[in-house]
């Protein structure tokens, strides 16, 4: 299907403060549900495949347009509407159905955050989040949103809640300090995190008229990103905490799916009834690790989502880094209970500058349709698209199928305030 047709099919005119729902049969009003080890949308099997786009609510990679907010110490700024909309068009062109987006949920601890300090709400921070959720809906995409982060990043995380409650800890100094477990075990800290979740989920989007708890566009909330305890990779996230937070999300938003945000599949979590999706991240990709994760989750009849993975597949010297990506994809495509994956991570142009692509420094930046891409990079993007289309549409496309063009700026197809 041509990208233009996809955009027309996804577009519904809307005005700020009103729901854009056009009819009771609009599939965008249907919630994704879990039935055993499968996800369903409007009664049909649905797969969650796409990209990580962590910066949709708050970015760290660009200087904003003159006069726009910019927090210099953390290089934080709000992404432009054009950047957000272009990403939706790119994910659609790739065949994706969803985006995993950290900063649509993790937004604490700096002046541009949703919650700069405990109990203080910055309404300005919701503008880019509202727009991203709205544009995802317009493009027919769904969102998975983590609620906090294991690390002390520019957009915030668990250390904010610790500091706000008197535990003067930072990741740079205290990553291995046993006191970081207070995030999970201290009642006051946990209640402050719940307060933040309440602020987020009860917020009403100015473009849709729906709270985040109500909006089916956000199909899942993840308890956090790569959560662990004080030792790297220890998965020391208490099951009682996971049950408490998952239950609270379900209380506020009964129709949302909950993803266990622990970094890896913790066997002690498998019996937490409120969790719908288990997950892991892959740097590098590993067939053995993937198969082990899938087997664990299959044992409790739940779903599995590969939340992040290395799509580049080689070191800076050109040597192979991990198992074959195509084989890794095949396992996900063919295994019951494997409901999807999202590569790390997607960037577009620095819109309104459509001549410059945004760069990130971690070595996993995917810039779609960048003329400067190497032949190897474009071949990897083609492989990603083959996988996403097969998962989302159930059809196969040839290895050399041309990548659809995405115009810049991309059309919002809506009336804007």
C-alpha positions in Angstrom: 0.0 0.0 0.0 1.4 3.4 -0.9 2.3 5.7 2.0 -0.1 8.4 0.8 -3.0 5.9 1.0 -2.0 4.9 4.5 -2.0 8.5 5.6 -5.4 9.2 4.1 -6.8 6.0 5.7 -5.4 7.1 9.1 -6.4 10.7 9.0 -9.4 12.1 10.8 -10.0 15.9 11.2 -10.0 17.0 14.8 -10.1 20.1 16.9 -8.3 20.7 20.2 -10.2 19.5 23.2 -12.5 17.2 21.3 -12.2 13.5 20.6 -11.4 12.8 16.9 -13.5 9.6 17.0 -15.5 9.5 13.8 -17.7 6.5 14.4 -18.2 3.6 16.8 -16.5 1.3 14.3 -13.2 3.3 14.1 -10.6 0.7 14.9 -8.5 3.4 16.6 -11.2 3.4 19.4 -10.6 -0.3 20.0 -8.3 -1.4 22.8 -5.6 -4.0 22.4 -6.4 -6.9 24.7 -4.5 -9.9 25.8 -6.0 -13.3 25.5 -3.7 -15.8 26.9 -0.4 -15.7 24.9 -1.9 -13.5 22.1 -2.8 -9.9 21.6 -6.0 -9.0 19.9 -7.3 -5.8 18.3 -11.0 -5.7 17.3 -11.1 -9.5 17.6 -8.2 -10.2 15.3 -4.6 -11.1 16.1 -2.4 -8.1 16.5 1.4 -7.8 16.7 3.3 -5.0 18.3 6.2 -4.2 16.0 8.1 -0.9 15.5 10.7 1.4 16.8 12.0 2.9 20.0 11.6 6.7 19.8 12.6 7.8 23.3 12.6 11.5 22.6 9.0 12.3 21.6 8.2 14.1 24.8 11.5 15.6 25.7 14.7 15.6 23.6 18.5 15.9 24.3 19.9 15.9 20.8 19.2 19.3 19.2 19.2 23.0 19.8 15.5 24.1 19.8 14.3 26.9 17.5 15.1 30.4 18.9 12.9 31.4 21.8 11.8 27.8 22.6 12.5 26.3 26.1 16.0 24.9 26.5 17.6 23.6 29.8 21.3 23.9 29.1 22.7 21.7 31.9 20.9 18.6 30.5 20.6 19.9 26.9 16.9 19.3 27.2 14.3 20.7 24.8 10.8 19.9 23.5 10.8 18.3 20.0 9.0 20.3 17.3 5.7 19.1 16.0 7.2 18.5 12.7 9.8 16.0 14.1 7.1 14.1 15.9 4.8 13.9 12.9 7.6 12.8 10.6 8.4 9.9 12.9 4.9 8.6 12.7 5.1 8.7 8.9 8.4 6.8 9.0 7.1 4.0 11.3 4.1 3.6 9.1 6.3 3.4 6.0 8.4 0.7 7.7 5.3 -1.4 8.3 5.3 -0.8 12.1 2.2 -0.9 14.3 3.6 0.8 17.4 6.3 2.9 19.1 7.9 2.5 22.4 8.4 6.0 23.8 10.2 6.6 27.1 9.6 10.4 27.5 5.9 10.1 26.9 5.9 8.6 30.5 9.4 9.2 32.0 9.4 13.0 32.7 10.8 14.0 36.1 13.4 16.0 37.7 14.4 18.9 35.4 12.6 22.2 34.7 11.1 21.0 31.4 9.7 17.8 32.9 6.1 17.0 33.7 7.1 16.8 37.3 10.2 19.0 37.9 10.0 18.4 41.7 7.8 16.3 43.9 4.1 17.3 43.6 4.8 20.1 41.1 3.2 19.7 37.7 4.5 21.6 34.6 1.6 21.7 32.2 3.8 23.0 29.4 5.6 19.6 29.3 2.3 17.9 28.3 2.2 19.8 24.9 4.7 17.6 23.1 3.3 14.5 24.8 -0.2 15.4 23.8 0.8 16.0 20.2 2.7 12.7 20.0 -0.2 10.7 21.3 -2.6 12.6 19.0 -0.3 12.1 15.9 0.1 8.4 16.7 -3.6 8.0 16.7 -3.9 9.9 13.4 -1.4 7.5 11.8 -3.1 4.5 13.3 -0.1 3.6 15.5 -0.1 2.4 19.2 2.2 3.4 22.0 4.0 1.5 24.7 5.1 3.9 27.5 7.6 3.3 30.3 6.7 5.0 33.6 10.2 5.5 35.0 13.9 4.7 34.2 16.5 2.7 36.0 19.1 5.4 35.3 19.7 9.1 36.1 19.1 10.3 32.6 18.1 13.8 31.4 14.4 12.9 31.3 14.4 11.4 34.8 14.1 8.1 36.6 13.9 6.3 39.9 16.7 8.4 41.4 14.4 11.5 41.3 11.9 9.7 43.6 14.6 8.7 46.0 16.1 12.2 46.2 12.7 13.8 46.6 12.1 11.6 49.6 15.4 12.3 51.4 17.7 9.6 49.9 20.5 11.7 48.5 21.6 9.2 45.8 22.8 9.6 42.2 23.6 6.9 39.7 27.1 8.2 39.1 28.1 7.6 42.7 25.5 5.2 44.1 24.6 2.7 41.3 25.8 -0.2 43.5 24.5 1.3 46.8 22.0 -1.1 48.5 19.9 2.0 49.4 18.7 2.3 45.8 16.3 -0.6 46.8 14.4 2.0 48.8 12.7 2.9 45.5 10.9 -0.5 45.6 10.6 -1.0 49.4 10.1 2.4 51.1 6.4 3.1 51.4 6.8 6.9 51.0 8.9 6.6 47.9 6.5 4.1 46.4 3.5 6.4 47.1 5.3 9.3 45.5 5.8 7.3 42.4 2.1 6.3 42.4 1.3 10.0 42.7 3.3 10.7 39.5 1.6 7.8 37.7 -1.8 9.3 38.8 -0.8 12.7 37.4 0.2 11.2 34.1 -2.7 8.8 33.5 -5.4 11.3 34.5 -4.1 14.1 32.3 -6.6 14.9 29.5 -5.1 15.4 26.1 -6.0 18.7 24.6 -6.2 17.3 21.1 -8.3 14.2 21.8 -10.3 15.1 24.8 -9.3 11.7 26.3 -7.2 11.1 29.4 -4.1 9.0 28.8 -5.9 6.3 30.9 -8.8 6.3 28.5 -7.0 6.6 25.1 -6.6 3.3 23.3 -3.6 4.7 21.4 -1.5 4.1 24.5 -2.0 0.3 24.6 0.5 -0.5 27.3 2.3 1.0 30.2 5.6 -0.4 31.2 6.6 -0.3 34.9 10.0 1.1 33.9 12.9 0.9 31.6 15.6 -1.7 32.3 14.7 -1.8 36.0 17.1 -3.6 38.3 18.6 -3.4 41.8 22.0 -2.1 42.9 24.0 -4.6 40.9 24.0 -4.5 37.1 21.8 -7.1 35.6 20.6 -8.5 38.9 16.8 -8.1 38.1 16.3 -7.4 41.8 12.9 -5.8 41.4 10.6 -7.2 44.2 7.6 -9.1 42.9 5.4 -7.3 45.5 6.4 -3.9 44.1 5.6 -5.1 40.5 2.2 -6.4 41.7 1.5 -3.1 43.5 2.4 -0.8 40.6 0.7 -3.0 38.0 -2.4 -3.2 40.1 -2.4 0.6 40.5 -2.1 1.1 36.7 -5.0 -1.3 36.2 -7.0 0.6 38.8 -6.6 3.9 37.0 -6.7 2.4 33.5 -8.5 -1.0 33.5 -8.1 -1.6 29.8 -4.4 -1.0 29.6 -1.9 -3.8 29.3 1.0 -3.8 31.8 4.6 -4.6 30.8 7.1 -5.8 33.4 9.9 -3.2 33.0 12.5 -5.4 34.7 15.7 -5.8 32.6 15.1 -9.4 31.7 12.5 -12.1 32.6 12.6 -12.5 36.4 11.3 -16.0 37.3 9.8 -14.6 40.5 7.6 -12.3 38.5 6.0 -14.9 36.3 3.1 -15.4 38.7 2.1 -11.7 39.0 -1.4 -11.9 37.6 -1.6 -8.2 36.7 1.3 -8.4 34.2 0.4 -9.0 30.6 3.7 -8.7 28.8 7.2 -9.7 29.8 10.2 -8.3 28.0 14.0 -8.2 27.6 16.6 -6.1 25.7 19.3 -7.5 23.4 22.8 -5.9 23.1 23.8 -7.8 21.0 21.0 -10.0 19.7 21.2 -13.5 21.1 19.2 -16.5 19.8 19.8 -18.5 23.0 18.7 -15.7 25.3 15.6 -15.0 23.2 14.6 -18.7 23.2 15.2 -18.9 27.0 13.0 -15.9 27.6 10.2 -17.2 25.3 10.2 -20.6 27.1 9.9 -18.9 30.5 6.9 -16.8 29.4 5.2 -19.7 27.5 5.1 -21.5 30.8 2.6 -19.0 32.3 0.6 -18.4 29.1 1.6 -14.7 28.9 3.0 -12.6 26.0 6.6 -11.7 25.2 7.9 -8.5 23.6 11.6 -7.8 22.7 11.7 -4.2 23.9 15.0 -3.1 22.5 17.6 -4.7 20.2 20.8 -4.0 18.3 19.8 -3.7 14.7 23.3 -2.6 13.5 24.8 -6.1 13.9 28.5 -5.2 13.5 31.2 -3.6 15.4 32.9 -0.4 14.3 35.6 -2.5 12.6 32.9 -4.3 10.6 33.0 -7.6 12.5 29.8 -9.4 13.3 28.3 -8.5 16.6 25.9 -11.3 17.8 23.8 -13.8 16.0 22.1 -13.3 12.6 19.3 -10.7 12.8 17.3 -12.6 10.2 17.4 -15.8 12.3 16.5 -13.8 15.4 13.5 -12.4 13.6 12.4 -15.8 12.4 12.2 -17.0 16.0 9.9 -14.1 16.9 7.8 -14.6 13.8 7.3 -18.3 14.3 7.0 -18.6 18.1 3.5 -18.4 19.7 3.5 -15.9 22.5 6.1 -13.7 20.8 3.9 -10.6 20.1 6.5 -8.2 18.8 9.7 -6.2 19.1 11.0 -2.6 18.7 14.5 -1.7 17.4 16.7 0.9 19.1 16.3 3.7 17.9 14.7 5.9 15.3 15.5 9.5 14.4 14.4 11.7 11.5 15.1 15.2 10.2 15.6 18.2 12.4 12.2 19.6 11.2 11.6 22.3 10.1 15.1 21.8 8.7 14.5 19.0 6.2 18.1 18.9 5.0 19.6 17.8 8.3 19.2 14.5 10.1 19.3 14.3 13.9 22.2 12.3 15.3 22.5 10.4 18.5 25.8 9.2 19.9 25.2 5.5 21.0 25.9 3.9 17.6 22.3 2.6 17.1 20.8 5.6 15.4 18.5 4.6 12.4 17.9 7.5 10.0 15.3 6.4 7.4 15.9 7.5 3.8 19.2 9.3 4.7 21.2 9.6 1.4 24.3 9.3 3.4 23.5 5.8 4.7 25.9 3.1 3.6 24.7 0.2 1.4 25.0 -2.0 4.5 22.9 0.3 6.6 20.1 0.5 4.0 20.2 -3.3 3.7 19.6 -3.6 7.4 16.7 -1.1 7.2 15.3 -3.2 4.4 15.6 -6.3 6.6 13.8 -4.5 9.4 11.0 -3.5 7.0 10.6 -7.1 5.8 10.2 -8.3 9.4 7.7 -5.5 10.4 5.5 -6.0 7.3 5.5 -9.8 7.8 4.5 -9.4 11.5 1.9 -6.6 11.0 0.4 -7.6 7.7 1.2 -11.3 7.4 2.8 -11.0 4.0 6.4 -11.2 2.8 8.2 -8.6 0.7 11.4 -9.2 -1.3 14.8 -8.5 0.2 15.4 -5.7 -2.3 12.0 -4.0 -2.1 12.5 -0.3 -2.3 12.0 1.7 0.9 9.0 4.0 0.5 9.7 7.7 0.4 8.5 9.8 3.3 8.1 13.5 2.6 9.6 16.1 4.9 7.8 17.8 6.5 5.3 15.0 6.8 1.6 15.9 6.5 -0.3 16.0 9.8 -3.6 15.8 7.9 -5.3 17.6 10.7 -6.5 21.1 11.6 -4.1 22.6 14.2 -4.9 25.1 16.9 
